Amino acid sequence: MIPIYNCREDYLRETLRSVLCQDPGIADMQIEVIDNCSTIGDPEVVVREMGGGRIEYHRQPANVGIIENFNACINRARGQWVHILHGDDTVRSDFYSRARSGIAAHPEVGAALCRTIYMDEDSQWTGLAELEGAEGSCPVCRRPLDVADVEVARASHERDLAALEAELASLDEAGPVRLVGELRQLRHRLTNEPLPGEPPPPPDADAPPASEAEAMERFEAAVATAAERRAILAEARRRREVGESARVELETVTGAFERTATLEAAAAALDAARQRILNESVEPLEELLADNWHNLFVDRPGVGLDGDGSVSRRIGSELLHYEQFSDGEKMVTQLLLRVLVLRATTRLGFFWVDEPLEHLDPDARRALAVLLAQAPEEPSFRQVLVTTYEEPLIRRLRGSIPNTHLIYVRPSTG
């Protein structure tokens, strides 16, 4: 489904061409352009010329806005899976076959995502986006990804880079340069060839006629000259074609090097951004986590926060990963991180947590309850709501910590 509004005709043609070249047939894929009442150009003519009846076209009677036009794409779609492709975007030649294979292999999924190639107006690549969420979170719901999912995304990225490097290594750089040089030499020779002389004079009517042998000799000389010139012309054409092929191959090599440079620049920028985020966000958060953890577990120090967001504890020379924490330690770790992050980032007025105290030993339960009671911070994080069965503990907190309230919730008897 292709939503458009005042889309450039050349962009729309390129978009439709990229879809039609991998069309599996009308029984397997619906192709439709939904025009949000464009005021520039005539996209219907473009659709008719490109599709030849294969592409459906629907024009809104009035401009309904971007969101409603996207909703119209979904409502008009007849298939099980819907791909909304903007009128100035394209898909690669094997996009739909690979997407279909992935969906068939994982029937439990509800959405399929991919990376994005950035192009300029001449369709030259300027960048390649990472698979969003490859650092450890889902790009849709932002939940943490499993370790296996992270490794699959990283392995796919590394395979693509390895394939590109292999393609670059297989290209012959010297051959195109040599052929271009030969083409220039041939053009120089043709430029310096002497121009043909004056046409031969008309036969002299008074001159005695040439003998048959003389006429045959002249004819054979003319044939030989014509054959030689035809051979020279054919060789010139052949070399011109070879030179043109060399030029195209040289442009391909140049484009590959430019794409490699773009990828390297993007990788360097991503690495710099990652380091900046670590310096500005993760390291201070790690210090706050360690301080609060020490207040709760005096006899269990050594908690740390890695750059990828995973938590671990150092016990002597051994490293204890988050999965090996006790249930109580896991609960405390999650609450500490959420409270610290919410203090720094949230604009909401409250934070609600359900039964955080029920799986802890008495000392940790009391310390965590104190932490939650003292967590509110003006002006951005004003209230913490805790549902719990630990009534005696909360009553004591209400008497010792200001602004701590106890509300009883019972089932209705009416």
HELIX and SHEET records of a PDB file:
HELIX    1   1 GLU A    9  LEU A   20  1                                  12    
HELIX    2   2 PRO A   43  GLY A   51  1                                   9    
HELIX    3   3 ILE A   66  ARG A   76  1                                  11    
HELIX    4   4 PHE A   95  ALA A  105  1                                  11    
HELIX    5   5 VAL A  147  SER A  170  1                                  24    
HELIX    6   6 ALA A  174  ASN A  192  1                                  19    
HELIX    7   7 GLU A  212  ILE A  277  1                                  66    
HELIX    8   8 LEU A  278  VAL A  282  3                                   5    
HELIX    9   9 GLU A  283  LEU A  296  1                                  14    
HELIX   10  10 TYR A  322  GLN A  324  5                                   3    
HELIX   11  11 ASP A  327  THR A  345  1                                  19    
HELIX   12  12 PRO A  362  GLN A  374  1                                  13    
HELIX   13  13 GLU A  391  SER A  400  1                                  10    
SHEET    1   A 3 ILE A   2  ILE A   4  0                                        
SHEET    2   A 3 GLU A  32  ASP A  35  1                                        
SHEET    3   A 3 GLU A  56  ARG A  59  1                                        
SHEET    1   B 2 ILE A 117  MET A 119  0                                        
SHEET    2   B 2 TRP A 125  LEU A 128 -1                                        
SHEET    1   C 3 VAL A 303  LEU A 305  0                                        
SHEET    2   C 3 VAL A 311  ILE A 315 -1                                        
SHEET    3   C 3 GLU A 318  HIS A 321 -1                                        
SHEET    1   D 2 PHE A 350  ASP A 354  0                                        
SHEET    2   D 2 GLN A 383  THR A 387  1                                        
END                                                                             
